[in-house]
Every structure is written in C-alpha cells, then in structure tokens.
Amino acid sequence: MTEQPEPAEVDVLRYSPLDAWHRSNGARMVPFGGWEMPLEYEHGTVAEHMSCRRDVAIFDVSHLGTVRLTGPDVKATLQRALTNDLGKIGPGRAQYTHLLDDDGSVLDDLIVWWAGEETFDVMPNASNTSRVRGAIGGTDVTASRAVLAVQGPHARNALAKAFPGAAAVGRFRVEQLEWEGTPVTVAGTGYTGEDGVECSVPAERAADLWEALVAAGASPAGLGARDTLRLESGLPLHGHELGPGITPLEAGLSWVVAWDKPGGFTGLDALVSQRHEGLTRVLRGIAGQGRQPLRAGYAASVDGVLAGELTSGNFSPVLGCGIGMGFLQLGLPDGAELEVDARGRALTCHIARLPFVEKSGTTN
C-alpha cells in the first residue's frame, strides 16, 4: 500500500531533518515528490493506520513546502492569487485554498498559516513549492525547518505530556509557541481526518521534539498510512484528484471558491463559465466487496457503459475492503453498482458516500 509519488521538480532528492532518525529506526524509505521519505516502519502500514484512528500517530511531513511572505501588501497578493477569501479569517488562523491556472485547473491545493499580522506561511505540496513561489513570491524556508504532524483521537494527550502549549491549539488555529526555548509554529491542521496539530520546528531541534513526542506515546507512521487515512477520509491528493484538467468544482471542493471576493482571482472566469455550463463529471467514492485494493487507473462501468475512472485506490484497514475515488458521470446515486476493471478482472463495487470513515474510525 503505497502513496503514489508526484512528479518531482528536480532530479536530486532532498532529505528531511529527521532522515537519520527514520533510517536508524527501521523505516522503509522511498522517493516522494522530490524527497526521500519513510513509507512505513517495522510494524507496517496497517498498524500505523490503526494507531492514528484509535490512538495517536506522528508523521514527518517536512516534504511539504513552506513559502514565507511578509509585509503590508502580502494579504492583497494572496487574495489575488488564491481561491479562498482570507477576509473570512485573521491572524492566528489557517485556511485551505487553491492556486488555479487560467483554465480553472488546480495547480496546487495548499494551506495558508496566517502566522502574524503581516506574516503568512503558505504550505504547498512537496513537488509544487517552486511553482507556488513563482505565482505568489515570498521566500522558500522549507530547508530551515521540519514539520511534525501529531494526529489521532489521543493526539492531545501525547502533546500535553511533551509540548503542553501545542495541546491547546484549536482546529485551524495558528500559534507561535516555545518548546524548551525553541520557537515552534503550531497549527491545528492535518490530512488524516483525525484531530491533531502540525508543528513547524527549526531543523536542528526536529529530532529532539520528535523523540519527546514518541516518548509521550505517539507512534511513528509513514506515507503509506498517510495515504490510506486520507483516502478513508475522502480527501483529495494533488496529482490524483487535483491537477491539470481538474477544477475545484469537479473535485467537490466548491466551498474553497470565494465567488464574490473583491478583485477575483486567477482562474475565476473559467470557474464561472463551468458553473454556468454545468459539470459533466464529479468526484465520487467507490467501495469494493472484498479485500482486493482498488487502484488509480481502473475503469468503472455501469451496465457495460464506461462511467469514469479511479484516480486513487487502496485497501481500507477500517472497512476491510478496497476503496477508491474517481471522476464519474453525473446522475449516479449513492449505492449504485459499478463494475471495476482491475487489470482484466471484473470487481463488483458500488458508489459510496464520502468520507468512507468519520473521525476515530466511525464508518458511514
């Protein structure tokens, strides 16, 4: 069960400040988005997945970019470039948003941390940092820090033992804190569907904070579990459910589009046209009947007629069956039966409501 790598911007792999820790603790390392990152540790992806659903897991997400923008004009720059409306939030908050191409395609989905009155940390996907920086400006400070994601229903219990200030940071809040004299930016975001926070810590102290959180009960988890968790939670992945030729409307993410934002944003005209003309496809959840994982690229048909194609797929540890997401034709109801072509083997599946799994392992 692997998280599929995005195309890297460069051929030379980059390494997390926690790379030595991962290797000395038995991590299986793989290339991902231009970085070499842990896929899983000795207990495997399923165990790591269930640690996050039932207890607390810690992920190294240092491969995410950090583009820092400071100054009085930064908010206006971001407003013109990104789909969501920063006017809905303020300093000390985080916001999910998109950077679009002129045709409305999603160049990247990212999180904006409004860290100070005139300071914003924009968090692109691993392979898109240069692209995002080219669109919005700012300084790439990725190499100066590590980002540790502590996730799970008991995440705040572990944080309370190792980093009490971080345990109090709320959902989509951002705070500048200190841990043992080291400045750490903490945000209540994540990509697992569970509660938790992400800690941006100076690179030289990353291993110390990581070890403190592991000692407090957080189980290390890799890219494999991150992928199965986000899939169960129905969350899109750039390069799969988002990317060239895919708009936020098709991906079911129209809520990140601030239609009436003063001045608009890049790609707005294309989205307005698409909304007026109507969609021909939309992202749906697809569930199998057996344990065989579903995979990206599998074709899905209804009554022998092609209805679409899967963009992601894997095995769900919580549901015990193959699940996936894909763009399907409009008008198919939840529960509709599909035939999925698994490289020549026909699998009986059905359209499932997203997310497949709610917080802490509750299923739909």
DRENDO-1510 file (C-alpha; in Angstrom, 1 decimal, always signed):
<recs>
REC; n; res; u; v; w
REC; 1; MET; +0.0; +0.0; +0.0 .
REC; 2; THR; +1.9; +3.0; -1.3 .
REC; 3; GLU; +1.2; +6.7; -1.6 .
REC; 4; GLN; +1.9; +7.4; -5.3 .
REC; 5; PRO; +4.7; +9.9; -5.8 .
REC; 6; GLU; +4.1; +13.2; -7.6 .
REC; 7; PRO; +6.4; +14.2; -10.4 .
REC; 8; ALA; +9.5; +15.9; -8.8 .
REC; 9; GLU; +10.6; +19.3; -9.9 .
REC; 10; VAL; +14.3; +18.3; -9.7 .
REC; 11; ASP; +16.2; +15.0; -10.1 .
REC; 12; VAL; +18.2; +15.4; -6.9 .
REC; 13; LEU; +16.4; +14.0; -3.9 .
REC; 14; ARG; +16.0; +16.1; -0.7 .
REC; 15; TYR; +16.1; +14.8; +2.8 .
REC; 16; SER; +14.1; +15.6; +5.9 .
REC; 17; PRO; +16.0; +16.8; +9.0 .
REC; 18; LEU; +14.6; +13.6; +10.6 .
REC; 19; ASP; +16.2; +11.3; +7.9 .
REC; 20; ALA; +18.8; +9.8; +10.2 .
REC; 21; TRP; +16.2; +9.0; +12.8 .
REC; 22; HIS; +14.0; +7.3; +10.3 .
REC; 23; ARG; +16.8; +5.1; +9.0 .
REC; 24; SER; +18.1; +4.2; +12.4 .
REC; 25; ASN; +14.6; +3.1; +13.4 .
REC; 26; GLY; +13.9; +0.8; +10.6 .
REC; 27; ALA; +11.9; +3.0; +8.2 .
REC; 28; ARG; +11.5; +1.8; +4.6 .
REC; 29; MET; +12.5; +4.9; +2.6 .
REC; 30; VAL; +11.0; +5.8; -0.8 .
REC; 31; PRO; +11.2; +8.8; -3.2 .
REC; 32; PHE; +8.2; +11.1; -3.0 .
REC; 33; GLY; +7.7; +14.5; -4.6 .
REC; 34; GLY; +11.5; +15.1; -4.9 .
REC; 35; TRP; +12.2; +13.9; -1.3 .
REC; 36; GLU; +13.2; +10.6; +0.2 .
REC; 37; MET; +10.7; +9.9; +3.0 .
REC; 38; PRO; +9.5; +7.0; +5.2 .
REC; 39; LEU; +6.9; +4.8; +3.6 .
REC; 40; GLU; +6.4; +2.7; +6.8 .
REC; 41; TYR; +8.2; +1.4; +9.8 .
REC; 42; GLU; +8.7; -2.2; +11.1 .
REC; 43; HIS; +5.1; -2.7; +12.2 .
REC; 44; GLY; +3.7; -1.8; +8.7 .
REC; 45; THR; +1.2; +0.5; +7.2 .
REC; 46; VAL; -2.0; -1.1; +8.6 .
REC; 47; ALA; -0.7; -1.0; +12.2 .
REC; 48; GLU; +0.3; +2.7; +11.7 .
REC; 49; HIS; -3.0; +3.5; +10.2 .
REC; 50; MET; -4.9; +2.0; +13.1 .
REC; 51; SER; -2.6; +3.8; +15.6 .
REC; 52; CYS; -3.8; +7.1; +14.1 .
REC; 53; ARG; -7.5; +6.0; +14.0 .
REC; 54; ARG; -7.5; +4.6; +17.6 .
REC; 55; ASP; -4.7; +6.3; +19.5 .
REC; 56; VAL; -2.0; +8.8; +18.3 .
REC; 57; ALA; +0.5; +8.7; +15.4 .
REC; 58; ILE; +3.2; +11.1; +14.4 .
REC; 59; PHE; +4.1; +11.8; +10.8 .
REC; 60; ASP; +7.1; +13.6; +9.3 .
REC; 61; VAL; +5.6; +15.9; +6.7 .
REC; 62; SER; +8.7; +18.0; +6.2 .
REC; 63; HIS; +8.4; +17.4; +2.4 .
REC; 64; LEU; +5.6; +19.9; +2.4 .
REC; 65; GLY; +6.9; +23.3; +1.4 .
REC; 66; THR; +6.9; +26.5; +3.4 .
REC; 67; VAL; +6.9; +29.8; +1.4 .
REC; 68; ARG; +7.0; +32.7; +3.8 .
REC; 69; LEU; +5.6; +36.1; +2.8 .
REC; 70; THR; +5.9; +39.2; +5.0 .
REC; 71; GLY; +4.9; +42.8; +4.6 .
REC; 72; PRO; +1.8; +45.1; +4.4 .
REC; 73; ASP; +0.9; +44.1; +0.8 .
REC; 74; VAL; +1.1; +40.3; +1.3 .
REC; 75; LYS; -2.6; +39.7; +2.1 .
REC; 76; ALA; -3.6; +41.5; -1.1 .
REC; 77; THR; -1.2; +39.4; -3.1 .
REC; 78; LEU; -2.6; +36.2; -1.8 .
REC; 79; GLN; -6.1; +37.4; -2.3 .
REC; 80; ARG; -5.5; +37.9; -6.0 .
REC; 81; ALA; -3.8; +34.6; -6.4 .
REC; 82; LEU; -5.8; +32.1; -4.3 .
REC; 83; THR; -9.4; +30.9; -4.5 .
REC; 84; ASN; -10.5; +31.2; -0.8 .
REC; 85; ASP; -11.1; +34.5; +1.0 .
REC; 86; LEU; -8.6; +35.5; +3.7 .
REC; 87; GLY; -11.2; +38.1; +4.7 .
REC; 88; LYS; -13.1; +35.3; +6.4 .
REC; 89; ILE; -10.2; +34.7; +8.9 .
REC; 90; GLY; -7.5; +36.8; +10.5 .
REC; 91; PRO; -4.0; +36.5; +12.1 .
REC; 92; GLY; -3.7; +33.3; +14.1 .
REC; 93; ARG; -5.8; +31.2; +11.8 .
REC; 94; ALA; -5.2; +28.8; +8.9 .
REC; 95; GLN; -7.1; +28.3; +5.7 .
REC; 96; TYR; -7.3; +25.6; +3.0 .
REC; 97; THR; -7.3; +27.1; -0.5 .
REC; 98; HIS; -6.3; +26.5; -4.1 .
REC; 99; LEU; -4.0; +28.1; -6.7 .
REC; 100; LEU; -5.5; +27.8; -10.1 .
REC; 101; ASP; -4.4; +28.0; -13.7 .
REC; 102; ASP; -6.2; +30.3; -16.1 .
REC; 103; ASP; -8.4; +27.4; -17.2 .
REC; 104; GLY; -9.6; +26.7; -13.6 .
REC; 105; SER; -7.3; +23.7; -13.2 .
REC; 106; VAL; -5.9; +23.2; -9.7 .
REC; 107; LEU; -2.1; +24.0; -9.9 .
REC; 108; ASP; -1.9; +23.2; -6.2 .
REC; 109; ASP; -4.0; +22.8; -3.1 .
REC; 110; LEU; -2.4; +24.3; +0.0 .
REC; 111; ILE; -2.8; +25.6; +3.5 .
REC; 112; VAL; -2.1; +29.2; +4.4 .
REC; 113; TRP; -0.9; +29.8; +8.0 .
REC; 114; TRP; -1.6; +33.4; +8.9 .
REC; 115; ALA; +1.2; +33.4; +11.5 .
REC; 116; GLY; +1.4; +37.1; +12.3 .
REC; 117; GLU; -0.2; +40.4; +11.4 .
REC; 118; GLU; +1.9; +40.7; +8.2 .
REC; 119; THR; +3.4; +37.2; +8.1 .
REC; 120; PHE; +2.0; +34.3; +6.1 .
REC; 121; ASP; +3.4; +30.7; +5.7 .
REC; 122; VAL; +2.0; +29.1; +2.6 .
REC; 123; MET; +2.3; +25.3; +2.6 .
REC; 124; PRO; +2.4; +23.8; -0.9 .
REC; 125; ASN; +2.6; +20.1; -1.8 .
REC; 126; ALA; +6.0; +18.6; -2.0 .
REC; 127; SER; +6.7; +19.0; -5.7 .
REC; 128; ASN; +5.0; +22.3; -6.2 .
REC; 129; THR; +6.9; +24.7; -4.0 .
REC; 130; SER; +8.8; +26.4; -6.8 .
REC; 131; ARG; +5.5; +26.7; -8.9 .
REC; 132; VAL; +3.7; +28.3; -5.9 .
REC; 133; ARG; +6.5; +30.6; -5.1 .
REC; 134; GLY; +6.6; +31.7; -8.8 .
REC; 135; ALA; +2.9; +32.7; -8.5 .
REC; 136; ILE; +2.9; +34.4; -5.2 .
REC; 137; GLY; +6.5; +35.4; -4.4 .
REC; 138; GLY; +8.0; +35.0; -1.0 .
REC; 139; THR; +10.9; +33.1; +0.4 .
REC; 140; ASP; +11.3; +29.3; +0.4 .
REC; 141; VAL; +12.2; +28.5; +4.0 .
REC; 142; THR; +11.5; +24.7; +3.7 .
REC; 143; ALA; +15.1; +23.7; +4.4 .
REC; 144; SER; +15.2; +25.6; +7.7 .
REC; 145; ARG; +12.5; +23.6; +9.5 .
REC; 146; ALA; +10.8; +20.2; +9.9 .
REC; 147; VAL; +7.1; +19.8; +10.1 .
REC; 148; LEU; +5.8; +17.1; +12.6 .
REC; 149; ALA; +2.1; +16.1; +12.3 .
REC; 150; VAL; +0.6; +14.6; +15.5 .
REC; 151; GLN; -2.7; +13.0; +14.7 .
REC; 152; GLY; -5.3; +10.8; +16.3 .
REC; 153; PRO; -8.1; +10.8; +19.0 .
REC; 154; HIS; -5.5; +10.8; +21.7 .
REC; 155; ALA; -3.1; +13.3; +20.0 .
REC; 156; ARG; -3.7; +16.0; +22.6 .
REC; 157; ASN; -2.9; +13.6; +25.4 .
REC; 158; ALA; +0.5; +12.9; +24.0 .
REC; 159; LEU; +1.1; +16.6; +23.3 .
REC; 160; ALA; +0.1; +17.5; +26.8 .
REC; 161; LYS; +3.0; +15.4; +28.1 .
REC; 162; ALA; +5.7; +16.6; +25.7 .
REC; 163; PHE; +4.5; +20.0; +24.5 .
REC; 164; PRO; +1.6; +21.3; +26.6 .
REC; 165; GLY; +1.2; +24.6; +24.7 .
REC; 166; ALA; +0.6; +22.7; +21.4 .
REC; 167; ALA; -2.1; +20.6; +23.0 .
REC; 168; ALA; -4.3; +23.7; +23.4 .
REC; 169; VAL; -4.1; +24.9; +19.7 .
REC; 170; GLY; -7.5; +24.6; +18.2 .
REC; 171; ARG; -8.7; +23.5; +14.8 .
REC; 172; PHE; -7.4; +25.7; +12.1 .
REC; 173; ARG; -5.7; +28.0; +14.6 .
REC; 174; VAL; -2.1; +29.0; +14.4 .
REC; 175; GLU; +0.1; +29.9; +17.4 .
REC; 176; GLN; +3.8; +30.9; +17.9 .
REC; 177; LEU; +5.0; +28.9; +20.9 .
REC; 178; GLU; +8.2; +27.8; +22.6 .
REC; 179; TRP; +9.3; +24.3; +23.3 .
REC; 180; GLU; +12.4; +24.1; +25.6 .
REC; 181; GLY; +13.4; +27.6; +24.5 .
REC; 182; THR; +12.9; +26.9; +20.8 .
REC; 183; PRO; +10.4; +28.8; +18.8 .
REC; 184; VAL; +7.8; +26.5; +17.2 .
REC; 185; THR; +4.8; +27.4; +15.0 .
REC; 186; VAL; +1.9; +25.1; +15.7 .
REC; 187; ALA; -1.2; +24.9; +13.5 .
REC; 188; GLY; -4.4; +22.8; +14.0 .
REC; 189; THR; -4.4; +21.2; +10.6 .
REC; 190; GLY; -3.8; +17.7; +9.2 .
REC; 191; TYR; -4.5; +15.3; +6.5 .
REC; 192; THR; -5.9; +12.2; +8.2 .
REC; 193; GLY; -9.4; +13.2; +9.2 .
REC; 194; GLU; -8.5; +12.9; +12.9 .
REC; 195; ASP; -7.8; +15.6; +15.5 .
REC; 196; GLY; -4.3; +16.9; +15.9 .
REC; 197; VAL; -1.7; +19.6; +15.1 .
REC; 198; GLU; +1.3; +20.2; +12.9 .
REC; 199; CYS; +4.5; +21.6; +14.5 .
REC; 200; SER; +7.0; +23.6; +12.4 .
REC; 201; VAL; +10.2; +23.4; +14.3 .
REC; 202; PRO; +13.7; +24.6; +13.5 .
REC; 203; ALA; +15.6; +21.8; +11.7 .
REC; 204; GLU; +18.3; +21.5; +14.3 .
REC; 205; ARG; +15.7; +20.7; +17.1 .
REC; 206; ALA; +13.4; +18.5; +15.0 .
REC; 207; ALA; +14.8; +15.1; +16.2 .
REC; 208; ASP; +14.6; +16.3; +19.9 .
REC; 209; LEU; +10.9; +17.2; +19.6 .
REC; 210; TRP; +10.1; +14.1; +17.6 .
REC; 211; GLU; +11.7; +11.9; +20.2 .
REC; 212; ALA; +9.8; +13.7; +23.0 .
REC; 213; LEU; +6.5; +13.1; +21.3 .
REC; 214; VAL; +7.3; +9.4; +20.6 .
REC; 215; ALA; +8.3; +9.0; +24.3 .
REC; 216; ALA; +4.9; +10.6; +25.1 .
REC; 217; GLY; +3.1; +7.8; +23.2 .
REC; 218; ALA; +2.9; +8.9; +19.6 .
REC; 219; SER; +3.6; +6.0; +17.1 .
REC; 220; PRO; +5.7; +6.9; +14.1 .
REC; 221; ALA; +3.8; +6.5; +10.8 .
REC; 222; GLY; +4.8; +6.9; +7.2 .
REC; 223; LEU; +3.5; +7.9; +3.8 .
REC; 224; GLY; +1.6; +4.6; +3.4 .
REC; 225; ALA; -0.7; +5.2; +6.4 .
REC; 226; ARG; -1.0; +8.9; +5.4 .
REC; 227; ASP; -2.4; +7.8; +2.1 .
REC; 228; THR; -4.9; +5.2; +3.4 .
REC; 229; LEU; -6.0; +7.6; +6.1 .
REC; 230; ARG; -6.7; +10.5; +3.7 .
REC; 231; LEU; -8.4; +8.0; +1.3 .
REC; 232; GLU; -10.8; +6.8; +4.0 .
REC; 233; SER; -11.5; +10.4; +4.9 .
REC; 234; GLY; -12.3; +11.2; +1.3 .
REC; 235; LEU; -9.6; +13.8; +1.0 .
REC; 236; PRO; -8.1; +14.7; -2.5 .
REC; 237; LEU; -4.4; +14.3; -3.3 .
REC; 238; HIS; -2.7; +16.5; -5.8 .
REC; 239; GLY; -1.7; +14.5; -8.8 .
REC; 240; HIS; -4.7; +12.3; -8.4 .
REC; 241; GLU; -8.0; +14.1; -7.6 .
REC; 242; LEU; -6.5; +17.6; -8.2 .
REC; 243; GLY; -4.2; +18.7; -11.0 .
REC; 244; PRO; -4.2; +19.6; -14.7 .
REC; 245; GLY; -7.7; +19.5; -16.3 .
REC; 246; ILE; -9.4; +19.1; -12.9 .
REC; 247; THR; -11.3; +22.1; -11.3 .
REC; 248; PRO; -12.4; +22.5; -7.7 .
REC; 249; LEU; -16.0; +22.1; -8.8 .
REC; 250; GLU; -15.3; +18.7; -10.3 .
REC; 251; ALA; -13.5; +17.7; -7.2 .
REC; 252; GLY; -16.4; +18.6; -5.0 .
REC; 253; LEU; -14.5; +21.5; -3.4 .
REC; 254; SER; -16.6; +24.5; -4.5 .
REC; 255; TRP; -16.5; +25.6; -0.8 .
REC; 256; VAL; -12.9; +26.8; -1.3 .
REC; 257; VAL; -14.1; +29.2; -4.1 .
REC; 258; ALA; -14.9; +32.8; -2.9 .
REC; 259; TRP; -17.1; +33.7; -5.9 .
REC; 260; ASP; -17.7; +37.3; -4.8 .
REC; 261; LYS; -14.2; +38.1; -3.5 .
REC; 262; PRO; -13.4; +41.7; -4.5 .
REC; 263; GLY; -10.9; +41.7; -7.4 .
REC; 264; GLY; -11.4; +38.0; -8.1 .
REC; 265; PHE; -8.5; +35.6; -8.5 .
REC; 266; THR; -6.7; +33.7; -11.2 .
REC; 267; GLY; -9.0; +31.2; -12.8 .
REC; 268; LEU; -12.3; +32.7; -11.6 .
REC; 269; ASP; -13.7; +33.4; -15.1 .
REC; 270; ALA; -13.2; +29.7; -16.1 .
REC; 271; LEU; -15.0; +28.5; -12.9 .
REC; 272; VAL; -17.9; +30.9; -13.5 .
REC; 273; SER; -18.2; +29.5; -17.1 .
REC; 274; GLN; -18.1; +25.9; -15.8 .
REC; 275; ARG; -20.7; +26.6; -13.2 .
REC; 276; HIS; -23.0; +28.2; -15.8 .
REC; 277; GLU; -22.5; +25.4; -18.4 .
REC; 278; GLY; -22.7; +22.6; -15.8 .
REC; 279; LEU; -20.5; +19.7; -14.9 .
REC; 280; THR; -20.2; +16.5; -16.8 .
REC; 281; ARG; -18.3; +14.6; -14.1 .
REC; 282; VAL; -17.8; +14.8; -10.4 .
REC; 283; LEU; -15.6; +13.0; -7.8 .
REC; 284; ARG; -17.2; +10.1; -6.1 .
REC; 285; GLY; -16.3; +7.4; -3.6 .
REC; 286; ILE; -16.1; +3.8; -4.8 .
REC; 287; ALA; -16.1; +0.7; -2.4 .
REC; 288; GLY; -15.5; -2.9; -3.3 .
REC; 289; GLN; -16.9; -6.1; -1.8 .
REC; 290; GLY; -13.6; -7.8; -1.0 .
REC; 291; ARG; -10.2; -7.2; +0.3 .
REC; 292; GLN; -8.5; -6.6; -3.0 .
REC; 293; PRO; -7.3; -3.0; -3.1 .
REC; 294; LEU; -8.7; -0.7; -5.8 .
REC; 295; ARG; -6.1; +1.3; -7.8 .
REC; 296; ALA; -5.8; +4.5; -9.7 .
REC; 297; GLY; -6.5; +4.0; -13.4 .
REC; 298; TYR; -9.1; +1.3; -13.0 .
REC; 299; ALA; -12.1; +1.9; -15.3 .
REC; 300; ALA; -15.6; +1.9; -13.8 .
REC; 301; SER; -18.7; +0.9; -15.8 .
REC; 302; VAL; -22.4; +0.9; -15.3 .
REC; 303; ASP; -24.4; -1.7; -17.2 .
REC; 304; GLY; -21.4; -2.2; -19.5 .
REC; 305; VAL; -21.1; +1.5; -20.3 .
REC; 306; LEU; -18.0; +3.3; -19.2 .
REC; 307; ALA; -18.8; +5.8; -16.4 .
REC; 308; GLY; -15.4; +7.0; -15.4 .
REC; 309; GLU; -12.0; +6.1; -14.0 .
REC; 310; LEU; -10.5; +5.8; -10.5 .
REC; 311; THR; -8.0; +8.4; -9.5 .
REC; 312; SER; -6.9; +6.8; -6.2 .
REC; 313; GLY; -7.4; +3.4; -4.6 .
REC; 314; ASN; -6.2; +1.2; -1.8 .
REC; 315; PHE; -7.3; -1.1; +1.0 .
REC; 316; SER; -9.2; +0.3; +3.9 .
REC; 317; PRO; -8.0; -1.1; +7.2 .
REC; 318; VAL; -11.1; +0.2; +9.0 .
REC; 319; LEU; -13.7; -1.1; +6.4 .
REC; 320; GLY; -11.7; -4.2; +5.5 .
REC; 321; CYS; -12.3; -3.8; +1.7 .
REC; 322; GLY; -10.9; -2.0; -1.3 .
REC; 323; ILE; -11.9; +1.6; -1.6 .
REC; 324; GLY; -11.1; +4.4; -4.1 .
REC; 325; MET; -12.2; +7.7; -5.6 .
REC; 326; GLY; -12.7; +8.7; -9.1 .
REC; 327; PHE; -14.5; +11.0; -11.5 .
REC; 328; LEU; -17.8; +9.6; -12.6 .
REC; 329; GLN; -20.6; +10.8; -14.9 .
REC; 330; LEU; -23.3; +12.9; -13.2 .
REC; 331; GLY; -26.6; +11.4; -12.1 .
REC; 332; LEU; -25.4; +8.1; -10.5 .
REC; 333; PRO; -26.9; +7.7; -7.0 .
REC; 334; ASP; -25.2; +6.6; -3.8 .
REC; 335; GLY; -25.2; +2.8; -3.7 .
REC; 336; ALA; -25.3; +2.4; -7.5 .
REC; 337; GLU; -23.5; -0.8; -8.6 .
REC; 338; LEU; -20.3; -0.4; -10.7 .
REC; 339; GLU; -18.1; -2.9; -12.4 .
REC; 340; VAL; -14.5; -2.0; -12.0 .
REC; 341; ASP; -11.9; -3.4; -14.3 .
REC; 342; ALA; -8.9; -4.4; -12.2 .
REC; 343; ARG; -6.5; -5.2; -15.0 .
REC; 344; GLY; -8.8; -7.6; -16.6 .
REC; 345; ARG; -10.5; -8.9; -13.5 .
REC; 346; ALA; -14.1; -7.5; -13.0 .
REC; 347; LEU; -14.8; -6.3; -9.5 .
REC; 348; THR; -18.3; -5.6; -8.3 .
REC; 349; CYS; -18.3; -2.3; -6.4 .
REC; 350; HIS; -20.7; +0.5; -5.5 .
REC; 351; ILE; -20.7; +4.2; -5.2 .
REC; 352; ALA; -20.2; +5.2; -1.6 .
REC; 353; ARG; -20.8; +8.5; +0.2 .
REC; 354; LEU; -17.7; +10.4; +1.2 .
REC; 355; PRO; -16.0; +10.3; +3.6 .
REC; 356; PHE; -15.8; +6.5; +3.9 .
REC; 357; VAL; -14.8; +6.8; +7.6 .
REC; 358; GLU; -15.6; +9.6; +10.0 .
REC; 359; LYS; -13.3; +10.7; +12.8 .
REC; 360; SER; -11.9; +7.9; +15.1 .
REC; 361; GLY; -12.9; +5.1; +12.8 .
REC; 362; THR; -16.7; +5.7; +12.7 .
REC; 363; THR; -18.0; +4.4; +9.3 .
REC; 364; ASN; -20.7; +5.7; +7.0 .
</recs>
